[in-house]
Amino acid sequence: MSRSLDIGFDIDGVLYPFVQVIAGYATKQLGRPCTDKADSWDWYQRQWGLNHDEFFALCSRGVRDGVLYTEGTPLPGAVRAAKRLARAGHRLHYITARAFAGIPAPVAWHRTAEWLQKWTFPVHSLTIAGDKNCRPTDVFLDDSTDVIKALEAAGHPRAVLWRHSANQTHTGAAVSCWDAFLEIVAAESGPLPAVGAGYAVY
């Protein structure tokens, strides 16, 4: 029997081109080329020579300057996949840890909501939180291996890694294209008719 699912999405690195946007901003602010090809999770240390505090101070300035979280085109296929899932009757929940030193959660929430609305993502809920277990979901897609491990340790039914160049060592469930993720959702839910679903875009 088919059923509607609660599907969770991380945003940065899954839907939003975080590395590319902050790299462009860093290049202008630092006055030197900063590559947008992340080869590790701490690429800003290894490739840019910034420590943790310097990097997040740069990110905070980028948000306040209306660049980070505001500029940037969705990663290829993200909007189309989200709309297909919503049309199939699934509920889409966006959970992201975008609040950090200098960027309060309400600011991160509003900037994120504006970007999702600008690009017409279907939205059932948006939560700013580091704990991706804060809202129950049936399937969750994230690009952090640590998040996936935490979800699995907490008994999450289906945590899936969005694979890219910085997380290639993960050996669990992973996808590198939207068609593969849609297949996972279909396997969990069963086929659903592609009818309009009541969702809000904000």
N, CA, C and O of each residue as an XYZ file, in Angstrom:
808
protein
N       0.852     -1.180      0.000
C       0.000      0.000      0.000
C       0.898      1.245      0.000
O       1.852      1.324      0.774
N       0.595      2.197     -0.854
C       1.386      3.413     -0.928
C       1.051      4.319      0.250
O      -0.049      4.268      0.800
N       2.016      5.146      0.624
C       1.786      6.074      1.723
C       2.586      7.338      1.505
O       3.624      7.330      0.844
N       2.092      8.420      2.068
C       2.831      9.678      2.016
C       3.900      9.676      3.089
O       3.679      9.193      4.199
N       5.057     10.216      2.754
C       6.193     10.231      3.678
C       6.531     11.647      4.105
O       6.228     12.617      3.410
N       7.172     11.745      5.275
C       7.816     12.982      5.693
C       9.280     12.877      5.284
O      10.024     12.036      5.789
N       9.673     13.739      4.368
C      11.020     13.683      3.805
C      11.805     14.898      4.279
O      11.367     16.037      4.116
N      12.977     14.641      4.871
C      13.810     15.713      5.382
C      14.992     16.004      4.470
O      15.596     15.099      3.895
N      15.304     17.281      4.353
C      16.442     17.723      3.545
C      17.355     18.623      4.362
O      16.897     19.565      5.009
N      18.639     18.330      4.328
C      19.637     19.331      4.653
C      19.647     20.308      3.482
O      19.134     19.986      2.410
N      20.214     21.482      3.663
C      20.202     22.476      2.576
C      21.584     22.669      1.967
O      21.759     22.482      0.763
N      22.571     23.043      2.786
C      23.900     23.355      2.240
C      24.595     22.096      1.734
O      24.745     21.115      2.462
N      25.009     22.145      0.490
C      25.675     21.001     -0.116
C      24.735     19.986     -0.712
O      25.171     19.077     -1.419
N      23.429     20.124     -0.437
C      22.417     19.229     -0.998
C      21.514     19.989     -1.968
O      21.283     19.555     -3.096
N      21.011     21.124     -1.506
C      20.158     21.976     -2.345
C      20.863     23.276     -2.722
O      20.664     23.807     -3.815
N      21.679     23.778     -1.814
C      22.284     25.106     -1.958
C      23.796     24.996     -2.181
O      24.463     24.217     -1.500
N      24.346     25.778     -3.137
C      25.782     25.682     -3.461
C      26.641     26.471     -2.482
O      27.256     27.472     -2.850
N      26.681     26.020     -1.244
C      27.358     26.746     -0.175
C      28.826     27.018     -0.502
O      29.286     28.154     -0.385
N      29.555     25.996     -0.905
C      30.991     26.162     -1.148
C      31.242     27.165     -2.269
O      32.135     28.006     -2.169
N      30.455     27.074     -3.331
C      30.653     27.972     -4.465
C      30.368     29.423     -4.082
O      31.104     30.326     -4.480
N      29.307     29.649     -3.316
C      28.941     31.017     -2.939
C      29.977     31.610     -1.984
O      30.424     32.740     -2.179
N      30.359     30.856     -0.955
C      31.319     31.407     -0.001
C      32.703     31.542     -0.635
O      33.477     32.411     -0.232
N      33.025     30.712     -1.604
C      34.319     30.835     -2.285
C      34.391     32.128     -3.086
O      35.411     32.817     -3.072
N      33.303     32.457     -3.786
C      33.283     33.713     -4.525
C      33.393     34.917     -3.609
O      34.100     35.880     -3.906
N      32.682     34.849     -2.490
C      32.725     35.936     -1.510
C      34.123     36.039     -0.892
O      34.662     37.136     -0.744
N      34.708     34.882     -0.533
C      36.036     34.881      0.085
C      37.086     35.445     -0.866
O      37.974     36.181     -0.436
N      36.999     35.112     -2.143
C      37.958     35.613     -3.123
C      37.964     37.135     -3.147
O      39.024     37.757     -3.223
N      36.762     37.742     -3.081
C      36.665     39.205     -3.087
C      37.132     39.802     -1.763
O      37.839     40.809     -1.752
N      36.742     39.189     -0.653
C      37.061     39.747      0.649
C      38.538     39.600      1.005
O      39.123     40.497      1.612
N      39.139     38.480      0.633
C      40.527     38.206      0.999
C      41.527     38.680     -0.043
O      42.729     38.742      0.217
N      41.016     39.016     -1.235
C      41.895     39.528     -2.269
C      42.819     38.502     -2.872
O      43.891     38.844     -3.373
N      42.410     37.229     -2.829
C      43.198     36.151     -3.418
C      42.260     35.033     -3.841
O      41.165     34.900     -3.294
N      42.679     34.230     -4.811
C      41.793     33.163     -5.284
C      41.499     32.145     -4.185
O      42.412     31.672     -3.508
N      40.225     31.813     -4.013
C      39.801     30.778     -3.068
C      38.996     29.751     -3.857
O      37.890     30.037     -4.316
N      39.550     28.571     -4.010
C      38.922     27.570     -4.852
C      37.556     27.158     -4.324
O      37.324     27.131     -3.115
N      36.656     26.838     -5.248
C      35.326     26.357     -4.868
C      35.213     24.841     -5.029
O      34.111     24.296     -5.088
N      36.358     24.167     -5.100
C      36.390     22.704     -5.194
C      36.837     22.141     -3.841
O      38.030     22.085     -3.545
N      35.877     21.733     -3.039
C      36.191     21.226     -1.705
C      36.610     19.770     -1.787
O      35.844     18.929     -2.259
N      37.824     19.460     -1.331
C      38.298     18.074     -1.388
C      38.279     17.397     -0.023
O      38.709     16.252      0.113
N      37.770     18.118      1.005
C      37.648     17.548      2.341
C      36.599     18.357      3.089
O      36.181     19.420      2.629
N      36.175     17.849      4.249
C      35.138     18.552      5.002
C      35.658     19.869      5.576
O      34.882     20.804      5.771
N      36.966     19.953      5.851
C      37.559     21.186      6.365
C      38.400     21.863      5.281
O      39.520     22.312      5.525
N      37.832     21.921      4.090
C      38.571     22.454      2.941
C      39.071     23.869      3.173
O      40.126     24.231      2.652
N      38.361     24.670      3.926
C      38.773     26.060      4.144
C      40.085     26.138      4.925
O      40.816     27.122      4.810
N      40.387     25.113      5.715
C      41.680     25.068      6.400
C      42.769     24.563      5.468
O      43.832     25.173      5.352
N      42.499     23.457      4.811
C      43.511     22.817      3.970
C      43.788     23.599      2.695
O      44.933     23.676      2.249
N      42.741     24.183      2.104
C      42.898     24.817      0.800
C      42.949     26.344      0.859
O      43.557     26.973     -0.007
N      42.323     26.941      1.861
C      42.317     28.396      1.953
C      43.243     28.927      3.040
O      43.604     30.103      3.022
N      43.634     28.070      3.989
C      44.504     28.504      5.071
C      43.802     29.285      6.169
O      44.448     30.040      6.896
N      42.483     29.118      6.304
C      41.732     29.793      7.364
C      41.474     28.815      8.508
O      41.212     27.634      8.277
N      41.550     29.316      9.743
C      41.163     28.448     10.850
C      39.638     28.512     11.035
O      38.948     29.257     10.339
N      39.134     27.723     11.978
C      37.691     27.613     12.182
C      37.053     28.979     12.456
O      36.047     29.331     11.839
N      37.634     29.739     13.373
C      37.045     31.029     13.747
C      37.075     32.014     12.585
O      36.115     32.752     12.367
N      38.179     32.026     11.841
C      38.287     32.938     10.691
C      37.250     32.594      9.633
O      36.635     33.481      9.040
N      37.063     31.307      9.402
C      36.109     30.893      8.379
C      34.684     31.285      8.750
O      33.955     31.827      7.919
N      34.283     31.017      9.983
C      32.903     31.316     10.361
C      32.665     32.812     10.528
O      31.535     33.275     10.375
N      33.711     33.573     10.840
C      33.576     35.029     10.823
C      33.338     35.514      9.395
O      32.535     36.418      9.165
N      34.039     34.910      8.443
C      33.829     35.232      7.029
C      32.405     34.883      6.611
O      31.752     35.664      5.918
N      31.921     33.713      7.030
C      30.553     33.306      6.695
C      29.536     34.281      7.281
O      28.562     34.636      6.618
N      29.757     34.713      8.517
C      28.842     35.663      9.154
C      28.776     36.962      8.363
O      27.694     37.510      8.153
N      29.929     37.455      7.923
C      29.936     38.674      7.109
C      29.202     38.442      5.803
O      28.477     39.313      5.321
N      29.394     37.261      5.234
C      28.717     36.946      3.976
C      27.212     36.949      4.104
O      26.511     37.405      3.200
N      26.703     36.445      5.220
C      25.255     36.475      5.454
C      24.786     37.913      5.644
O      23.798     38.330      5.039
N      25.488     38.671      6.481
C      25.083     40.054      6.751
C      25.156     40.918      5.497
O      24.384     41.866      5.352
N      26.077     40.599      4.591
C      26.214     41.368      3.349
C      25.218     40.936      2.279
O      25.229     41.474      1.171
N      24.365     39.980      2.594
C      23.345     39.553      1.636
C      23.872     38.689      0.517
O      23.310     38.676     -0.577
N      24.947     37.967      0.778
C      25.530     37.088     -0.235
C      25.247     35.629      0.140
O      24.491     34.943     -0.548
N      25.852     35.161      1.224
C      25.635     33.791      1.666
C      24.191     33.632      2.145
O      23.666     34.484      2.861
N      23.564     32.536      1.742
C      22.154     32.199      1.993
C      21.192     32.958      1.090
O      20.017     32.601      1.004
N      21.672     34.001      0.414
C      20.795     34.826     -0.430
C      21.088     34.609     -1.903
O      20.178     34.335     -2.685
N      22.348     34.730     -2.283
C      22.745     34.486     -3.668
C      22.955     32.988     -3.876
O      23.060     32.225     -2.916
N      23.015     32.585     -5.128
C      23.277     31.184     -5.439
C      22.086     30.479     -6.045
O      20.968     30.560     -5.534
N      22.339     29.785     -7.142
C      21.312     28.997     -7.839
C      21.245     27.601     -7.227
O      22.287     27.029     -6.906
N      20.049     27.037     -7.056
C      19.962     25.674     -6.505
C      20.832     24.687     -7.276
O      21.011     24.817     -8.486
N      21.362     23.716     -6.576
C      22.166     22.686     -7.229
C      21.323     21.941     -8.253
O      20.114     21.798     -8.066
N      21.938     21.465     -9.331
C      21.186     20.898    -10.458
C      20.196     19.813    -10.035
O      20.543     18.874     -9.320
N      18.959     19.969    -10.495
C      17.929     18.964    -10.283
C      17.182     19.075     -8.974
O      16.186     18.378     -8.780
N      17.637     19.942     -8.053
C      17.052     19.985     -6.710
C      15.600     20.445     -6.719
O      14.747     19.813     -6.096
N      15.311     21.538     -7.419
C      13.938     22.061     -7.434
C      12.996     21.064     -8.095
O      11.910     20.796     -7.584
N      13.404     20.528     -9.208
C      12.561     19.566     -9.937
C      12.251     18.356     -9.063
O      11.110     17.897     -9.018
N      13.261     17.843     -8.371
C      13.045     16.668     -7.523
C      12.106     16.988     -6.372
O      11.220     16.194     -6.056
N      12.292     18.144     -5.743
C      11.422     18.531     -4.631
C       9.972     18.656     -5.097
O       9.055     18.230     -4.394
N       9.766     19.227     -6.257
C       8.404     19.385     -6.764
C       7.787     18.036     -7.120
O       6.594     17.820     -6.903
N       8.579     17.146     -7.653
C       8.056     15.806     -7.954
C       7.630     15.095     -6.682
O       6.592     14.433     -6.659
N       8.412     15.223     -5.632
C       8.071     14.584     -4.365
C       6.801     15.186     -3.777
O       5.942     14.458     -3.277
N       6.677     16.502     -3.834
C       5.477     17.154     -3.307
C       4.242     16.779     -4.110
O       3.178     16.544     -3.536
N       4.369     16.721     -5.433
C       3.224     16.338     -6.265
C       2.777     14.912     -5.985
O       1.604     14.575     -6.143
N       3.731     14.071     -5.566
C       3.393     12.684     -5.241
C       2.750     12.551     -3.868
O       2.376     11.450     -3.465
N       2.618     13.654     -3.148
C       1.930     13.627     -1.869
C       2.817     13.601     -0.652
O       2.320     13.476      0.467
N       4.119     13.715     -0.838
C       5.036     13.693      0.301
C       5.144     15.084      0.932
O       4.939     16.100      0.267
N       5.466     15.108      2.214
C       5.648     16.349      2.967
C       7.147     16.625      3.087
O       7.914     15.756      3.503
N       7.552     17.826      2.723
C       8.979     18.159      2.662
C       9.372     19.071      3.814
O       8.786     20.134      4.016
N      10.382     18.629      4.566
C      10.858     19.356      5.745
C      12.336     19.694      5.562
O      13.150     18.813      5.283
N      12.675     20.957      5.719
C      14.043     21.423      5.537
C      14.616     21.708      6.925
O      14.096     22.547      7.660
N      15.697     20.999      7.275
C      16.315     21.138      8.594
C      17.788     21.428      8.383
O      18.511     20.607      7.819
N      18.235     22.593      8.832
C      19.584     23.027      8.521
C      20.220     23.735      9.711
O      19.554     24.472     10.438
N      21.504     23.504      9.899
C      22.246     24.102     11.024
C      22.926     25.390     10.572
O      24.152     25.495     10.615
N      22.141     26.359     10.143
C      22.708     27.575      9.576
C      22.949     28.679     10.592
O      23.520     29.712     10.241
N      22.537     28.497     11.824
C      22.791     29.510     12.849
C      24.160     29.247     13.467
O      24.419     28.147     13.954
N      25.023     30.234     13.450
C      26.330     30.113     14.078
C      26.723     31.474     14.618
O      25.953     32.428     14.506
N      27.893     31.579     15.195
C      28.318     32.819     15.848
C      28.113     34.019     14.918
O      28.656     34.065     13.815
N      27.328     34.976     15.381
C      27.067     36.173     14.594
C      25.811     36.103     13.757
O      25.357     37.122     13.238
N      25.237     34.914     13.616
C      24.020     34.748     12.817
C      22.965     34.053     13.687
O      22.971     32.827     13.796
N      22.058     34.822     14.310
C      21.019     34.220     15.143
C      20.075     33.349     14.311
O      19.930     33.551     13.106
N      19.442     32.386     14.963
C      18.539     31.471     14.266
C      17.434     32.192     13.488
O      17.142     31.785     12.364
N      16.799     33.254     14.035
C      15.753     33.932     13.250
C      16.270     34.528     11.942
O      15.577     34.499     10.925
N      17.479     35.064     11.972
C      18.067     35.618     10.743
C      18.307     34.495      9.732
O      17.962     34.619      8.557
N      18.901     33.404     10.204
C      19.147     32.260      9.312
C      17.840     31.725      8.754
O      17.768     31.376      7.575
N      16.803     31.655      9.585
C      15.501     31.144      9.134
C      14.935     32.026      8.023
O      14.522     31.520      6.979
N      14.914     33.328      8.241
C      14.303     34.219      7.250
C      15.085     34.248      5.947
O      14.480     34.269      4.875
N      16.408     34.251      6.007
C      17.195     34.243      4.770
C      16.955     32.933      4.001
O      16.851     32.930      2.775
N      16.870     31.829      4.744
C      16.653     30.536      4.106
C      15.263     30.457      3.506
O      15.098     29.978      2.384
N      14.254     30.925      4.246
C      12.877     30.912      3.741
C      12.750     31.751      2.475
O      12.056     31.363      1.535
N      13.415     32.893      2.451
C      13.356     33.757      1.261
C      13.978     33.069      0.054
O      13.461     33.173     -1.059
N      15.087     32.366      0.271
C      15.742     31.675     -0.842
C      14.875     30.526     -1.349
O      14.736     30.348     -2.559
N      14.295     29.751     -0.449
C      13.418     28.656     -0.860
C      12.224     29.184     -1.649
O      11.823     28.591     -2.651
N      11.666     30.288     -1.199
C      10.525     30.880     -1.909
C      10.947     31.405     -3.281
O      10.245     31.212     -4.273
N      12.090     32.063     -3.324
C      12.573     32.613     -4.600
C      12.678     31.532     -5.664
O      12.357     31.770     -6.829
N      13.123     30.352     -5.271
C      13.328     29.269     -6.229
C      12.167     28.271     -6.257
O      12.278     27.197     -6.849
N      11.060     28.633     -5.617
C       9.791     27.884     -5.659
C       9.903     26.448     -5.153
O       9.271     25.547     -5.705
N      10.705     26.228     -4.107
C      10.729     24.920     -3.461
C       9.420     24.709     -2.706
O       8.974     25.625     -2.014
N       8.789     23.549     -2.808
C       7.646     23.239     -1.952
C       8.127     23.075     -0.507
O       9.121     22.393     -0.258
N       7.433     23.691      0.436
C       7.857     23.674      1.831
C       6.690     23.307      2.740
O       5.633     23.936      2.690
N       6.887     22.293      3.565
C       5.937     22.009      4.633
C       6.454     22.527      5.963
O       5.663     22.950      6.807
N       7.758     22.504      6.165
C       8.338     23.097      7.366
C       9.793     23.440      7.111
O      10.460     22.836      6.272
N      10.267     24.432      7.863
C      11.672     24.847      7.827
C      12.138     25.009      9.261
O      11.526     25.744     10.036
N      13.221     24.326      9.621
C      13.731     24.350     10.989
C      15.226     24.639     10.964
O      15.968     24.046     10.181
N      15.660     25.546     11.820
C      17.088     25.819     11.989
C      17.546     25.059     13.234
O      17.203     25.434     14.355
N      18.312     24.003     13.037
C      18.751     23.170     14.156
C      19.917     22.303     13.735
O      19.987     21.854     12.591
N      20.836     22.069     14.667
C      21.943     21.166     14.398
C      21.536     19.710     14.520
O      22.134     18.838     13.890
N      20.522     19.446     15.325
C      20.034     18.084     15.531
C      18.991     17.757     14.468
O      17.863     18.245     14.534
N      19.358     16.942     13.497
C      18.439     16.633     12.407
C      17.343     15.651     12.839
O      16.438     15.341     12.063
N      17.430     15.169     14.072
C      16.370     14.342     14.638
C      15.281     15.177     15.309
O      14.343     14.624     15.883
N      15.399     16.509     15.242
C      14.455     17.367     15.956
C      13.041     17.266     15.404
O      12.078     17.550     16.117
N      12.902     16.867     14.155
C      11.584     16.663     13.547
C      11.558     15.258     12.961
O      12.430     14.912     12.164
N      10.576     14.439     13.337
C      10.511     13.075     12.807
C      10.345     13.068     11.280
O       9.481     13.757     10.737
N      11.169     12.293     10.612
C      11.046     12.119      9.166
C      11.213     10.641      8.826
O      11.817      9.878      9.580
N      10.675     10.262      7.695
C      10.788      8.879      7.237
C      12.054      8.650      6.425
O      12.642      7.569      6.467
N      12.468      9.671      5.687
C      13.697      9.630      4.892
C      14.388     10.967      5.092
O      13.740     12.013      5.055
N      15.704     10.944      5.306
C      16.431     12.210      5.457
C      17.669     12.180      4.573
O      18.403     11.192      4.537
N      17.889     13.291      3.857
C      19.021     13.414      2.938
C      19.964     14.489      3.444
O      19.556     15.636      3.632
N      21.217     14.130      3.664
C      22.215     15.073      4.198
C      23.561     14.744      3.577
O      23.802     13.607      3.171
N      24.445     15.744      3.502
C      25.770     15.483      2.928
C      26.846     15.307      3.985
O      28.023     15.178      3.646
N      26.472     15.299      5.256
C      27.449     15.112      6.339
C      27.429     13.671      6.825
O      26.382     13.164      7.227
N      28.572     13.015      6.790
C      28.632     11.646      7.297
C      28.369     11.616      8.800
O      27.793     10.650      9.301
N      28.779     12.653      9.525
C      28.520     12.703     10.963
C      27.021     12.774     11.242
O      26.522     12.119     12.156
N      26.315     13.566     10.457
C      24.858     13.663     10.635
C      24.199     12.328     10.338
O      23.320     11.890     11.079
N      24.616     11.684      9.266
C      24.040     10.385      8.910
C      24.270      9.379     10.034
O      23.360      8.631     10.391
N      25.470      9.356     10.589
C      25.769      8.444     11.691
C      24.916      8.750     12.915
O      24.444      7.834     13.589
N      24.716     10.035     13.206
C      23.894     10.412     14.356
C      22.441     10.014     14.148
O      21.784      9.552     15.082
N      21.935     10.187     12.938
C      20.574      9.774     12.634
C      20.418      8.270     12.798
O      19.455      7.795     13.399
N      21.367      7.536     12.262
C      21.299      6.071     12.355
C      21.407      5.605     13.802
O      20.714      4.673     14.209
N      22.269      6.247     14.576
C      22.426      5.867     15.981
C      21.149      6.109     16.776
O      20.864      5.410     17.749
N      20.387      7.109     16.347
C      19.125      7.429     17.027
C      17.966      6.583     16.510
O      16.834      6.731     16.969
N      18.248      5.696     15.554
C      17.204      4.813     15.042
C      16.397      5.370     13.898
O      15.282      4.911     13.649
N      16.937      6.359     13.187
C      16.201      6.922     12.045
C      15.930      5.827     11.016
O      16.812      5.017     10.733
N      14.720      5.794     10.454
C      14.371      4.697      9.546
C      15.130      4.689      8.219
O      15.369      3.617      7.665
N      15.518      5.865      7.692
C      16.180      5.878      6.372
C      16.994      7.142      6.212
O      16.493      8.147      5.707
N      18.243      7.102      6.638
C      19.152      8.232      6.471
C      20.022      7.979      5.252
O      20.644      6.923      5.135
N      20.066      8.948      4.343
C      20.758      8.784      3.060
C      21.769      9.912      2.886
O      21.445     11.079      3.106
N      22.975      9.570      2.497
C      24.025     10.562      2.261
C      23.962     11.072      0.828
O      23.853     10.294     -0.120
N      24.032     12.397      0.688
C      24.217     13.005     -0.635
C      25.721     13.063     -0.887
O      26.436     13.824     -0.234
N      26.193     12.268     -1.821
C      27.626     12.100     -2.012
C      28.229     13.208     -2.885
O      27.672     13.587     -3.916
N      29.388     13.714     -2.435
C      30.179     14.641     -3.242
C      31.650     14.449     -2.905
O      32.003     13.512     -2.189
N      32.501     15.313     -3.405
C      33.942     15.072     -3.322
C      34.491     15.047     -1.904
O      35.566     14.492     -1.676
N      33.778     15.637     -0.940
C      34.305     15.713      0.417
C      33.840     14.578      1.329
O      34.225     14.540      2.497
N      33.022     13.658      0.825
C      32.513     12.598      1.709
C      32.545     11.220      1.045
O      31.651     10.400      1.256
N      33.558     10.979      0.263
C      33.627      9.755     -0.542
C      33.885      8.482      0.268
O      33.716      7.382     -0.258
N      34.287      8.606      1.524
C      34.645      7.404      2.284
C      33.434      6.733      2.927
O      33.566      5.648      3.493
N      32.268      7.349      2.852
C      31.070      6.776      3.479
C      30.693      5.465      2.797
O      30.701      5.373      1.569
N      30.363      4.451      3.598
C      30.054      3.132      3.044
C      28.577      2.765      3.158
O      28.171      1.699      2.695
N      27.775      3.625      3.762
C      26.351      3.322      3.907
C      25.537      3.787      2.714
O      26.078      4.034      1.636
N      24.221      3.906      2.917
C      23.322      4.329      1.842
C      23.708      5.725      1.359
O      23.827      6.654      2.158
N      23.901      5.865      0.060
C      24.331      7.145     -0.503
C      23.833      7.265     -1.932
O      23.656      6.270     -2.635
N      23.608      8.516     -2.349
C      23.208      8.793     -3.728
C      24.032      9.966     -4.240
O      24.508     10.790     -3.458
N      24.195     10.033     -5.532
C      24.901     11.158     -6.138
C      24.083     11.794     -7.248
O      24.584     12.648     -7.979
N      22.820     11.380     -7.380
C      21.924     12.013     -8.343
C      20.498     11.938     -7.798
O      20.186     11.089     -6.962
N      19.648     12.828     -8.276
C      18.290     12.909     -7.758
C      17.443     11.708     -8.151
O      16.577     11.293     -7.382
N      17.669     11.149     -9.315
C      16.892      9.966     -9.717
C      17.090      8.827     -8.725
O      16.146      8.104     -8.406
N      18.313      8.669     -8.241
C      18.590      7.600     -7.275
C      17.867      7.868     -5.959
O      17.362      6.938     -5.329
N      17.812      9.130     -5.539
C      17.089      9.442     -4.306
C      15.590      9.213     -4.481
O      14.937      8.688     -3.579
N      15.041      9.597     -5.622
C      13.617      9.370     -5.873
C      13.284      7.885     -5.862
O      12.198      7.491     -5.436
N      14.209      7.067     -6.325
C      13.994      5.617     -6.281
C      13.941      5.107     -4.842
O      13.145      4.224     -4.525
N      14.785      5.659     -3.973
C      14.764      5.272     -2.566
C      13.427      5.645     -1.936
O      12.835      4.850     -1.206
N      12.956      6.850     -2.217
C      11.666      7.281     -1.680
C      10.551      6.384     -2.183
O       9.674      5.990     -1.414
N      10.577      6.055     -3.479
C       9.550      5.191     -4.047
C       9.568      3.814     -3.389
O       8.518      3.212     -3.167
N      10.758      3.324     -3.083
C      10.863      2.013     -2.437
C      10.283      2.045     -1.032
O       9.749      1.042     -0.558
N      10.382      3.196     -0.359
C       9.839      3.332      0.985
C       8.336      3.564      0.985
O       7.637      3.104      1.888
N       7.835      4.269     -0.012
C       6.434      4.693      0.002
C       5.522      3.852     -0.870
O       4.315      3.789     -0.636
N       6.100      3.201     -1.880
C       5.278      2.586     -2.902
C       4.872      3.652     -3.908
O       5.017      4.843     -3.636
N       4.371      3.246     -5.052
C       3.999      4.221     -6.081
C       2.837      5.093     -5.630
O       1.862      4.608     -5.056
N       2.956      6.380     -5.899
C       1.878      7.312     -5.603
C       1.476      8.030     -6.875
O       2.334      8.331     -7.705
N       0.196      8.312     -7.052
C      -0.222      9.063     -8.242
C       0.348     10.473     -8.205
O       0.429     11.087     -7.141
N       0.735     10.976     -9.341
C       1.307     12.327     -9.435
C       0.182     13.336     -9.450
O      -0.111     13.939    -10.483
N      -0.455     13.523     -8.288
C      -1.552     14.489     -8.180
C      -1.067     15.663     -7.363
O      -0.070     15.565     -6.647
N      -1.782     16.790     -7.472
C      -1.376     17.976     -6.738
C      -1.503     17.752     -5.242
O      -2.485     17.179     -4.770
N      -0.512     18.204     -4.510
C      -0.530     18.086     -3.045
C      -0.594     19.478     -2.444
O      -0.065     20.433     -3.013
N      -1.230     19.587     -1.316
C      -1.356     20.894     -0.682
C      -0.096     21.266      0.067
O       0.121     20.799      1.185
N       0.727     22.089     -0.522
C       1.939     22.523      0.161
C       2.064     24.025      0.049
O       1.498     24.649     -0.849
N       2.806     24.590      0.962
C       3.021     26.033      0.944
C       4.415     26.314      0.423
O       5.349     25.553      0.674
N       4.548     27.403     -0.297
C       5.863     27.885     -0.708
C       6.034     29.253     -0.082
O       5.254     30.167     -0.350
N       7.075     29.400      0.768
C       7.255     30.679      1.434
C       8.732     31.014      1.511
O       9.101     32.062      2.041
